[in-house]
Amino acid sequence: MSDYLDLRQRAEETWNAWQRPGKTRIIYSSDTTSVGRGLADTVAALEQGIAARGLDVALQRVGSRGLHYMEPVVEVADAAGGHVLYGNVTANRVPALLSAVERGELARDLAVAVVSGPDVAGLPRLEDLPFWQGQVRRLMQFCGLIDPEVIDHYLAQAGYSGLARALQMTPEEVIKEMLDSGIWGRGGAAFPAGRKWDFLRTARGEPKYLICNADEGDPGAWVNRMLLECDPHVIIEGMLIAARATGATYGYIYVRDEYGLAVERMNMALAQARERGLLGENILGLGMTYDMEVFRGAGAYVCGDETGLLSSIDDDRGMPRIKPPFPAQAGVHNKPTNVNNVETYANAPLLFRNSVAWYREMGTERNSGTKMFSISGDIVRVGVVEVPFGVPMSTVLLGMGGGVPGGRALKAIQPGGPLSGVIPGSLVDLPLEPEAFRPHAVMMGGGGLTVASEDRCVLDLVKYFLIFCEDESCGRCTTCHGGSQRMVEIFERITSGQGKPSDIDTLQLLAQTLQWSNCAHGQLTPTAPLSAIRNFREELDAHIREKRCPARACPGLINYEVAAQGSGLAEAAAICPTGAVVQEGARYRIDDARCIRCDACREVAAPGVIQVTDRFLPVEVVAAPAR
Ligand SMILES: Cc1cc2nc3c(=O)[nH]c(=O)nc-3n(C[C@H](O)[C@H](O)[C@H](O)COP(=O)(O)O)c2cc1C
């Protein structure tokens, strides 16, 4: 234990010096979203501006708080204790921010909230922002607070103290505490983590392996990325606790290939943990040996399936394996293995740092603790939130997320990615617990919640998911790759006005056939089309029987017309890729036979000038004119 206390003391010195440098701190939030929204330019502008003005300030990096709708986020903490958060600080806004900092004033136009310190007139406190209200940040408690590239920042928050405690318990005691906490796997299947750990503990064969599943392939989900990029040590600590419980001596963090920054930060965190004696031999002087590495994913969705992932690490083709044997019997390198999701492992340090009673204070009797959700689609505030299980989904989507922009109706919600389905907006009050979603033919899933407004066609959305599933099928089972192809064909016909009433029966038959696929990818591919049949029957019938898309979104069921000779038509004619916006004298019209319904003309023309109608006209394909 003394090794841990020494580490902690050193870390606190570093943390205190960083937090209280005796001058103003300008702190920028850094994750893939802020990078995507121009962080590099913002940081360059901050560096140049600070140098040009000769400001004596500390420029510091932290992870993101999940306020993705307003990235790049920059916070200013003055030496007197005032701490204000600014949003949308793009490079062109940096001069205004720095001018205010120079004068010791608030940059009012960019200021969003007071993080800590004295109140500022007219500015809410961070915890009073609608995005924050109702959140309980446990897993995300250090996201946006610490620099994820500095292990001392994590250690100074009592990081690795859960491990220090677990190392003084027997493996059986660690597993009992996991079981008592009720923590179940966050990757989608909701299997109790303690039971899985016990399978590995009692498995025969050495060495034993741990795998952290950070493949996160669901479109609309990025909760795992949040932790990988903003608090990597909580994952490492969780895996170390699992190693204590199971006897595993080596681990892999399987990160999807597209997560470049996550890979970088995890590698950095592993190197720092190794350097501090938290990985390797005789960890914390308490006898355990364990090490691990980052493994970059193969860029395939099915490699997120735990056995597809094993194949991928084993350098086999990325195909799910047939079970049994289960990973605990024959996993990676044919040795006993435990696979858990990022968020599952990240819960363990919270539990062991606190207690079972503390852990169970949040959530419901059957689903204890908190869950992270990434919210996106037609929603005012896109971001990542954390709430106790059982909170109504409306608290997250309407309260934190702000609902659909522009007062449009919330038509549908897509929880749980492409292997889940779509539910009507009227179910927005469902409690966020897996059991609540099942009766509606969908899954709560790993954390993605995508919102569709009344302007979206649910069948178009389902077609997108089916195309995704077809593309990502590994090809082993004819039921899966052939079945998903047939489903895509049916949806392509329905959304282009060629649907038949018998299509619904055919889809249901195909759904049964797909159950004969070997893995959950094929078995769950029908979830989205079945949810459309069950939850959006009227919309389906309108497409099939009336050849009409009520949302006016399906390209095969709509026409574009010039409704008024207003402004923007010349731009529309210039942008049209097929020359369908035709000028005749001073007037414009749309040549229906050439129109490919890409919507580009409507986007550039003044509102109401180009209209979409649901009049069904069969489209004859003609070659684009020479331009
Ligand atoms: C096609 C497919 C993709 C999956 N993708 C992921 C993923 O990206 N992340 C994940 O944790 N689990 C994913 N799973 C579930 C895993 O197979 C496995 O159940 C999970 O990693 C176990 O961890 P948990 O018990 O902590 O939830 C996927 C399953 C399937 C069938």
The ligand as an SDF file (V2000), in Angstrom:
LIG
                    3D

 31 33  0  0  0  0  0  0  0  0999 V2000
  -22.1740   -7.4660  -34.7000 C   0  0  0  0  0  0  0  0  0  0  0  0
  -21.8920   -7.1750  -33.2650 C   0  0  0  0  0  0  0  0  0  0  0  0
  -21.1680   -6.0520  -32.9270 C   0  0  0  0  0  0  0  0  0  0  0  0
  -20.8630   -5.7860  -31.6040 C   0  0  0  0  0  0  0  0  0  0  0  0
  -20.1470   -4.6670  -31.3160 N   0  0  0  0  0  0  0  0  0  0  0  0
  -19.8060   -4.4260  -30.0320 C   0  0  0  0  0  0  0  0  0  0  0  0
  -19.0110   -3.2930  -29.7170 C   0  0  0  0  0  0  0  0  0  0  0  0
  -18.6520   -2.4930  -30.5810 O   0  0  0  0  0  0  0  0  0  0  0  0
  -18.6850   -3.1080  -28.4110 N   0  0  0  0  0  0  0  0  0  0  0  0
  -19.0770   -3.9800  -27.4170 C   0  0  0  0  0  0  0  0  0  0  0  0
  -18.7160   -3.7960  -26.2610 O   0  0  0  0  0  0  0  0  0  0  0  0
  -19.8370   -5.0380  -27.6990 N   0  0  0  0  0  0  0  0  0  0  0  0
  -20.1990   -5.2890  -28.9670 C   0  0  0  0  0  0  0  0  0  0  0  0
  -20.9290   -6.4050  -29.2530 N   0  0  0  0  0  0  0  0  0  0  0  0
  -21.2690   -7.3110  -28.1320 C   0  0  0  0  0  0  0  0  0  0  0  0
  -20.0870   -8.2550  -27.8220 C   0  0  0  0  0  0  0  0  0  0  0  0
  -20.2020   -9.4180  -28.6140 O   0  0  0  0  0  0  0  0  0  0  0  0
  -20.0300   -8.6670  -26.3640 C   0  0  0  0  0  0  0  0  0  0  0  0
  -21.2860   -9.0930  -25.9590 O   0  0  0  0  0  0  0  0  0  0  0  0
  -19.5660   -7.5580  -25.4230 C   0  0  0  0  0  0  0  0  0  0  0  0
  -18.3360   -7.0270  -25.8250 O   0  0  0  0  0  0  0  0  0  0  0  0
  -19.4060   -8.1310  -24.0370 C   0  0  0  0  0  0  0  0  0  0  0  0
  -19.0650   -7.1070  -23.1340 O   0  0  0  0  0  0  0  0  0  0  0  0
  -20.0360   -6.7290  -21.9400 P   0  0  0  0  0  0  0  0  0  0  0  0
  -20.4130   -8.0100  -21.2430 O   0  0  0  0  0  0  0  0  0  0  0  0
  -19.2040   -5.8720  -21.0540 O   0  0  0  0  0  0  0  0  0  0  0  0
  -21.2000   -6.0440  -22.5150 O   0  0  0  0  0  0  0  0  0  0  0  0
  -21.2870   -6.6670  -30.5740 C   0  0  0  0  0  0  0  0  0  0  0  0
  -22.0410   -7.7890  -30.9220 C   0  0  0  0  0  0  0  0  0  0  0  0
  -22.3480   -8.0290  -32.2420 C   0  0  0  0  0  0  0  0  0  0  0  0
  -23.1410   -9.2340  -32.5730 C   0  0  0  0  0  0  0  0  0  0  0  0
  1  2  1  0
  2  3  1  0
  2 30  2  0
  3  4  2  0
  4  5  1  0
  4 28  1  0
  5  6  2  0
  6  7  1  0
  6 13  1  0
  7  8  2  0
  7  9  1  0
  9 10  1  0
 10 11  2  0
 10 12  1  0
 12 13  2  0
 13 14  1  0
 14 15  1  0
 14 28  1  0
 15 16  1  0
 16 17  1  0
 16 18  1  0
 18 19  1  0
 18 20  1  0
 20 21  1  0
 20 22  1  0
 22 23  1  0
 23 24  1  0
 24 25  2  0
 24 26  1  0
 24 27  1  0
 28 29  2  0
 29 30  1  0
 30 31  1  0
M  END
$$$$
